[in-house]
Amino acid sequence: MDRGKDKVGYEINFTKYFYKYKPLRRLDEIKKDILSMEKETEGLLKEILE
């Protein structure tokens, strides 16, 4: 028996055991969110500069 080849410990692949797939959002939902954020921040730059 060659003790030089012994290894201590174990590597756990967390992605393999704990990852749960979440489907991507639809493009129209993302576009709607971006446009709503743009409307919310429309006047902020003017307020900061004045």
Backbone hydrogen bonds in HBPLUS format (Angstrom, degrees):
<---DONOR---> <-ACCEPTOR-->    atom                        ^
c    i                          cat <-CA-CA->   ^        H-A-AA   ^      H-
h    n   atom  resd res      DA  || num        DHA   H-A  angle D-A-AA Bond
n    s   type  num  typ     dist DA aas  dist angle  dist       angle   num
A0005-LYS N   A0002-ASP O   3.34 MM   3  6.03 166.1  2.36 117.0 120.3     1
A0006-ASP N   A0003-ARG O   3.32 MM   3  5.33 161.4  2.35 101.9 107.4     2
A0017-TYR N   A0013-ASN O   3.39 MM   4  6.75 150.1  2.49 147.7 155.5     3
A0018-PHE N   A0014-PHE O   2.75 MM   4  5.55 160.8  1.79 158.3 162.8     4
A0019-TYR N   A0015-THR O   3.27 MM   4  4.89 152.0  2.35 120.8 124.8     5
A0029-GLU N   A0026-ARG O   3.15 MM   3  5.47 129.5  2.42 104.4 116.9     6
A0030-ILE N   A0026-ARG O   3.27 MM   4  6.64 157.9  2.32 151.9 157.7     7
A0031-LYS N   A0027-LEU O   2.96 MM   4  6.16 162.4  1.99 152.9 158.0     8
A0032-LYS N   A0028-ASP O   3.03 MM   4  6.11 154.2  2.10 137.8 144.4     9
A0033-ASP N   A0029-GLU O   3.04 MM   4  6.31 156.5  2.10 147.1 152.9    10
A0034-ILE N   A0030-ILE O   2.99 MM   4  6.26 160.5  2.03 153.3 158.2    11
A0035-LEU N   A0031-LYS O   3.01 MM   4  6.21 163.3  2.04 150.9 155.3    12
A0036-SER N   A0032-LYS O   3.00 MM   4  6.19 153.2  2.07 145.6 153.0    13
A0037-MET N   A0033-ASP O   3.00 MM   4  6.22 156.6  2.05 148.8 154.9    14
A0038-GLU N   A0034-ILE O   2.96 MM   4  6.15 150.4  2.05 145.6 154.2    15
A0039-LYS N   A0035-LEU O   3.07 MM   4  6.32 151.8  2.16 143.5 150.0    16
A0040-GLU N   A0036-SER O   3.09 MM   4  6.34 153.3  2.16 143.9 150.9    17
A0041-THR N   A0037-MET O   3.11 MM   4  6.31 149.2  2.21 146.4 153.3    18
A0042-GLU N   A0039-LYS O   3.44 MM   3  5.17 165.9  2.46  99.6 103.3    19
A0044-LEU N   A0041-THR O   3.36 MM   3  5.34 151.6  2.44 102.2 110.2    20
A0047-GLU N   A0043-GLY O   3.11 MM   4  6.34 158.5  2.16 151.1 157.1    21
A0048-ILE N   A0044-LEU O   3.00 MM   4  6.23 154.3  2.07 150.7 157.3    22
A0049-LEU N   A0045-LEU O   3.07 MM   4  6.25 161.6  2.11 150.5 154.8    23
A0050-GLU N   A0046-LYS O   3.12 MM   4  6.19 137.9  2.30 145.2 154.8    24
